[in-house]
Amino acid sequence: MSTAGPPQGAQHRSPQGEGTPVSTLPAPPLALPARPGAGQRLLQTLRELMARPSGAIGLLLVLLHVLIALASPWLATHDYKAVSAINILLPPDAKHWFGTDHLGRDVFTRTLMGGREAILVTAIATPLAVVWGGLLGIYLGLVGGRRDDVLMRMVDAFLSLPWILKMLLLIVIFGASTRVLVPTLAFFYGIPVIRIARAATHNVVARDFVLAARARGHGHFTIMRRELLPNVLDALMVEGAMRWSWMLLAFTSLSFLGFGVSPPTPDWGLMVSDSRTYLPIAPWAGLYPILFLSTLIIGINLTADALAKTLGVDKAQKAPI
């Protein structure tokens, strides 16, 4: 013979015999810890980045070059356009700290201002390349199928051609102004980002939360925004840092070949090109621009490497062909 339990909402007596009522109401749910916001995550990433020696050195080098580029009009000791027939190829001295070039222009002033165009153009083109290449790569990694196969074969064919020839073709047709260089660099360097974003998406798209989003009937762009982009963002950040250094090299290479910045605007690549004939007798005219460009590239690469380790991203991972 079964015994019925106490009515719903009734109270039990404590077994200790004191008659203390014990509530049978369910305990309130535990509050989940709040997810860190974008600002908190950024600050945490910066702290971890600066905790690494390579990250601290690289970030300081990059910030130093950016500050020099911004403050160069006030730090300059001479007019960067001023030529002097009596000051041609002078060695460094108290008046001209880095010496003078073949036109008598102050190398110190032109070196300080030589990174302004390169940093400005590439700092605009790099985010554009990462955004359009990353979004397209995420989309292809999500949808797959024939669209993915066709577009990736086009990407492979495009990447098989020398980058310098493709860029020179557009620059010769449309000109070498900043309005042409920014979209040109953003387009050509966004194509490799497609492969990286697609490969990173393949590592996420088969997970349960993506399958659940598909089962709920979410569209492709909703899944990209809510599920895929937050999980691929770390890889895109590291790739963007690497693309910035490669864009700087491409920009200075174009200036060296005469298809970048036009004289008399100071630019590191143009300065090296102008001084290459006089390097045996006046190496300082080309040495300092090379030194400034090298330290900036090293700083960016050190920062990107430390960022990859901080975020747990393997830069060496390549997209499947």
N, C-alpha and C positions, 0 to 999 in steps of 0.2 A: 504494500500500500504506500503510494508515493505521498510525500509531504509537500505541500505548496510552499513556495518561497514567500517572502514578505511582499506586501503590495508595493507597486512602483511608487517611488518617492518616500518610502518609509525609512526610518532610521534604525540602525543597529545599536545595540548596547555594547560597550567595551567589555571584552572578556576579563578584564581585570577586576570586575565586580564593582566599580565605582559608579556605573550607570552613566558614564559620559557618552553622549550621542556622537556617532561618527557619520559624517555626510557621505552619501553614495553618489553625489553629483560628479560628473566627469571633470577631470582636471583641465584647466585652460590650455590651449595649444601653445607650444614653445615658439617664441619669436625667432625667425631665421635672421642670421646676421645680414646686415645690409651690404649689398655689393658696392665696392668702391667705385666712385664716379671717375669720369675721364680725367679730371684734374688731379685727383688723388693718385690714380694709376700713373700718370705722367710724372708726378713728383717722386713716386716710389721708384720708377724706372731710372730717373735721373740720379737718385741717391745710389742705387745699385751700380749704375754706370760709372759714377765718380769714385766708387769704392774700388774699382779695378784700375791698376796703374795705367794700362794701355788706354782705357776709356778716359781717364782724367787728362793724360797727356794729349790724346787726340782731340778731345773737346776743347781744351785750352788753346791748342794750335788753331783750330777752326775759328774760335771766338776771337783770337788775336788778329787773324787775317780779316775777319769781317769788320772788326773795329778799325783796323788800319784803313780798309777800303772806305769806310764811312767818314773817317776823320782826315783822310789824305789831303783834301783841299786846304785844311788848316795846318797840317803837319809839313806841307811842302815848303821847301826853302827857296825855290825858284819857279818861274813860269815854265810849265812843261812844254810850251811851244816855242820858247825863246831860243834862237840859234845864235851862235857866236863863232866867227871865223878864227878868232884868236884863242879860243878855248877848245879846240878840236882834240879829242882823244887824250885829255889830261888825266893823269892818274889820280886816285883819291887823295884829297888834301882837306885842309880845314874849311875851305869854301865849298868844295864839291865833295861831299863825304863818300860817294860811290864813284867819283870821277865823272867824265863827260863822254859822249858818244861821238860819232863821226861828223855830226853837225854842230857840235859844241853844246848840246843840250845836257842838262843836269840829269844823271842817271838815277840819283837818289829820288828826286821828285817823280820821275817817270816810272820808277819801280814801285813806289808807294801807290801811285794812281793806276798802275797797270793791271791790277786785279779788279777794278771797279766793274768794268764791262763784263768780264768773265764770270764774276760772282753773281752779278745781277741777272744776266741772261740764263745761266744754268740754274740759279735758284728759282726762277720762274718755270723753266722748262722741265725740271725734275719732277715737281708735284704733278704737272700735267701728264707727263709720261706714265707715272705710277698710277694715276687715277684711271686714265682711259685703258691702259694695258691691263691693269689689275681687274677692273670691272669686266672687261671682255674675257679675260682668262677665267674668272670665277664663273661667268655665264657658260662658257664652253665646258668647263669641268662639271657643271651641274646638268646641262641638257644632254651632252654626249651625242652619240648617233652620227648621222651623216653630216650635220652642220659642223660638228667638232672635227671630224676627219677632213672635210674639205678645207676649212679655215686653217687648221694646223698644218696641212700640206702647203698651203699658201705661205704661212709664216716660215716654214722650213726653207722654202724656195727663196723667200726674200732674204733670210738670214745667210744664205749661201753666197750672196753677192758681197763684194767688198764695200764696207760702209762708206769709205771716203768717196768712191765713185758715185754712189747714190746721192750723197749729200751735195757733192760738187755739181751734179746735174741740176738739182733744184736751185742751188744758189746762183748758178750761171744763168738760169732762165729767169728767176724772180729777183735777183739782186742779193746783196750781202748786208742788208739793213737788219736792225734788231727785230723788226716786225717779221722778217723772213727767218732769221736764225732761231728764234724761240719756237715757232711751230715746227720747224724742220727738225730741231733736236728732240722736241717732245714726241714727234711722230716716229722717228727712227729708233729712239731709245725706249719707246713704249712697246715696241714689238717684242723684244726679249722678255719684257715683264709679263706678257701673255703666257709664255711657257711656265714661268715661275708660279704665277697665280693659279694656273690650271693644275700644275702638279700639287700645289698645296691644297687645292680644293678636292682633288682625288683622295687625299688622306682624311677628309672630313665628311664627304658627301654620303658615305656608306654608314655613318654612325646613326644611332637610334633616334636622336633628336631631329635629325634631318628626315629620316623615314617617317617619324611621327608628324612632322610638319606637312609632309606630302600627303599622309593619310587624312589629315584634317582639311585637305583641299586648298592649301595655300599655293599661291602662284609662284612662278620662278623668281620674280623680283622681290617678293616678300621673303622668300627663303634666303635669297642672297643677302638682303639687308639685315634680317634678324638672326639667321643661323650661321651663314658662311662667312660673311665679312668680318664679324668679330673674331672668328677663329683663324682667319687668314691674314689679319692686319699685321701681326708681328712679322711675318715673312715679307710682307710688302714694305714695312718700315726699313728692314735691313736691306732689301733690294733697292729701295730708294736712295739710301746712303751710298751704296756702291755705284748706282747709276750717276750720282752727282759727280763722283771723282772721274768716271769715264767721260761724262759730258765736258768737264773742265779740260781734259786732255784733248777731246775732239775740237772744242772751241779754240784752244790755243794752237792746235795743229792747223786749223783753217786759217787763223791769222798768220801763222808762219808761212803758209802757202800763198797768202795774199787774198784770201776769200773771206776773211773775217772782218775785224775792225779796220777801218780806213785811216791812214795817216791824216793829220798828226796826232790823232787820239792815242794815248799810251796804252799798250797792251803787251803782256809778257811774250806771247808768241811773235808778235811783230817786232819787238825789240831784239829778240834772238835772231830773227831773220835779217834785220838790218845790220847786226853786229858780226855775223858769221864770217864776213870777209876780213874783219879786223881782229879776230880772236887771237892770232899769233902775237900781235903787238899790243893789243888792248883787250885782254880777256875780261876785264871788269864790266865792260859794256853788256856782255851776254851772261856773265856769271851770276849776277845778282837777280835778274829775272828768273833764271833757272832755279836758283836757291829758293826764292819765294814760292814759285809754283810747286817745287818738290815738297816743301814743308807743308803746304796746304793739302796736297794729295796724300801725303803720309798721315796728316791729322785726320782727314776724312776716313781713310782706310782703317786706322787704329780705332776710331770711333765706331765704324761699322762692325769691325770684328768684336769689340767689346759689347756692342749692342746685341749682336747675334748670340753671344754667350749669355748675356743677361736675360734675354727673352727665350733662350733655349731653341734657337733657330739654327739649323744647319745650312750655312751658305753654300756648301758644296753640293747640296741636293739639286739634281737637275730634272727637268721634266722629261718624261718618256717620249721617245720619238715615234 
